[in-house]
Amino acid sequence: MSYLGATLTTRQKSELEKAILDYLQMQGYSKSFQEFQIESGNQDFQPSENDRHHNLLAKKWTSVIRLQKKIIELESKMEECEEQLKTVGSRKGERSNEYLPQQTEHIQLSQHKGPITRVVFHPSYLVLATASEDMTIKIWDAETGEYERTLKGHTKSVQDIAFDPKGQYLVSCSSDLTIRIWDVQNEYKNIRTLYGHDHSVSSVCFMGPDRIVSASRDKSIKIWELSSGYCTKTIVGHAEWVRRASVSEDNRLLVTCSNDQSVRVWDGNTGECRLDLRGHENVVECAEFVPSNCYSSIANLLGLDPKIQPNTTPGRYVLSCSRDKLIKLWDSSGQPVHTFVGHDNWVRSLVFHPSGHFFLSVSDDKRLKVWDLKTGRCVRTIDAASHFVTTVAFCPIAPLLATGSVDTNATVWQCK
């Protein structure tokens, strides 16, 4: 068996052969072109400037060179990070703000033509995806801010996007009532479109590797099977538009929030409503389960006995933010146990710091705030945009934070 036969699929082999033929003709290698055309069995293929194989070989080669350079740079940065981690490890018991976003150190991404609705990082690579009301999704190099590609297909505003846990797929939802699945490994090709909601789809996320959760203005939450595209469950209970859906660390529970001013916790398998959390006085924009690595900080915040070993079961706490300008922390009894006050306008989105010591919030007051979970105090405020700030996300593999705004720009912040 040939080397290519062992590593390429039949389709990939055919694509490569046509790209080689295109290159040979472009370079004027007519004899080589004719010989290879016969040997490869592509006598019917005639290169054309309108053909997708045109100049493909040169583009791929350039990409390989760029990726090799990037790998070398990343290996160097990994060595630097390892040295920094050794230094951090030697300072036992210390807490530092050094890995929080810096006001002056950021990159602005300016390609969208409408408000940014969501920013998400790839789980394994330094890649950022941004969704917008301009009906597109854009892919960026998160480290350099270099624009890479635009994903088109939705016919109205793209409301939310999410990568699956392995980063093989990107899922998006839109006001056009659809959910689209994009194959990251196949140049983000749109491989499936899901239909079923009767109104704008406002939120989408993965529930483990093979389930997708969506929430809609039609007041429902749907669970879909990634492999087949079938809707396996529809959950109802909210009285109005469901703004956001999120999943617990163990993929057993869902938390949703709504225009009906409530936050609900659901059993992901049965669809049973476990908790109905009420206390906000306006639309609830976002609700997230608190990661278990935050529980010790929360125990300090709530004055719990430090001698008692905390229950680390996922889904014990929920954090929500609302148009009432407040952020509320809820426990598993369904009661609000702490309220974070500081924003001057609608609070749009939340994200937890990887350390478990902080969370961050963004608001229509144009600010990004960092909150200390142990004390409940705001420890840093950053003027993040020239208009409402709608979304925030942490990079899982590098000290980077991203925000998006109605001003049509996304921003990547360096954390130190």
Buried (B, 14 or more C-beta within 10 A) or exposed (E): EEEEEEEBEEEEBBBBBBBBBBBBBBEEEEEBBBEBBEEBEBEEBEBEEEBEBBBBBEEEEEEEEEEEEBEEEBEEEEEEBEEEEEEEEEEEEEEEEEBBBBEEEBBEBEBBEBBBBBBBBBBBBBBBBBBBBBBBBBBBBBBEBEEEEEBEBBEEBBBBBBBBBEBBBBBBBBBBBBBBBBBBEEEBEBEBEBEBBEBBBBBBBBBBEEBBBBBBBBBBBBBBBBEEBEBEBEBEBBEEBBBBBBBBBEBBBBBBBBBBBBBBBBEBEEBEBBBEBBBBEEBBBBBBBBBBBBBBBBBBBEEEEEEEEBEEEBBBBBBBBBBBBBBBBBBBEBEBEBEBEBBEBBBBBBBBBBBBBBBBBBBBBBBBBBBBBBEBEBEBBBEBBEBBBBBBBBBEBBBBBBBBBBBBBBBBBBBE
